[in-house]
Amino acid sequence: MTTLTRLHTRRLRDVYRSAGWPFLDAVEVDLLAAGLLERRMLGGRAGQETLRLTDAGLKVLSDSLQRNRAALNTHEALVERTAQEMARAGRIVWRGLSLRARVDEQWMVARPDVFSVRHTTVEAYLYPIVHEIKVSRADLLGELRRPHKGQAYRQMAGECWYVPAQRARP
């Protein structure tokens, strides 16, 4: 049995959401062999088959969704805490604000977890700060592999902070 990866759980989710049309690839073979998917023949159409999640496949998918929700709850709690600390420091704070930034002669939209500015009416004193929350090591490494995203944050703010949850545990 192959160890299930995120690709496997993503495929389970894709099959669950779709009409079950097969991809006919190695990921599907792994899932069929593990008993997480089953093949079904379409009634009235010779030779056409679809895929369906088994009870074991639904259990794996449910466990994956619960892990994702737990990570999201941890992320949202740390975003809230960071936003509260910035507000307590007298800053105006936004969470999940989409902003445009010019990176390498192109405009891109960046959405920092926490964006804050000083509470002032003088533009020169605003001093924007970006905070990006990372709850896992994989999340942090994924962010570091996308240099344009970091450049966009640096274009829109005087400071860009990465906030790891307990040192971005794996």
BELTA-V713120 format. One record per backbone hydrogen bond with DSSP energy under -0.5 kcal/mol. CO is the residue of the C=O (numbers start at 1). NH is the residue of the N-H. If there is no record, write none. Layout:
co & nh
CO & NH
CO & NH
This chain:
co & nh
5 & 9
6 & 10
7 & 11
8 & 12
9 & 13
10 & 14
11 & 15
12 & 16
13 & 17
14 & 18
20 & 51
25 & 29
26 & 30
27 & 31
28 & 32
29 & 33
30 & 34
31 & 36
31 & 37
32 & 35
36 & 54
38 & 52
40 & 50
42 & 45
44 & 46
45 & 48
47 & 49
48 & 42
49 & 22
50 & 40
52 & 38
54 & 58
55 & 59
56 & 60
57 & 61
58 & 62
59 & 63
60 & 64
61 & 65
62 & 66
63 & 67
64 & 68
65 & 69
66 & 70
67 & 71
68 & 72
69 & 73
70 & 74
71 & 75
72 & 76
73 & 77
74 & 78
75 & 79
76 & 80
77 & 81
78 & 82
79 & 83
80 & 84
81 & 85
82 & 86
83 & 87
84 & 88
85 & 89
86 & 91
87 & 90
90 & 119
92 & 117
94 & 115
97 & 99
97 & 112
99 & 110
101 & 103
101 & 108
103 & 106
106 & 103
108 & 101
108 & 110
110 & 99
112 & 96
113 & 96
114 & 131
115 & 94
116 & 129
117 & 92
118 & 120
121 & 123
122 & 125
123 & 126
126 & 118
128 & 158
128 & 159
129 & 116
130 & 161
131 & 114
131 & 133
132 & 163
134 & 165
136 & 140
137 & 141
138 & 142
139 & 143
140 & 144
141 & 145
143 & 146
145 & 147
146 & 149
146 & 150
147 & 151
148 & 152
149 & 153
150 & 154
151 & 155
152 & 156
153 & 157
159 & 130
161 & 132
161 & 163
162 & 164
163 & 134
164 & 166
164 & 167
165 & 169
169 & 137
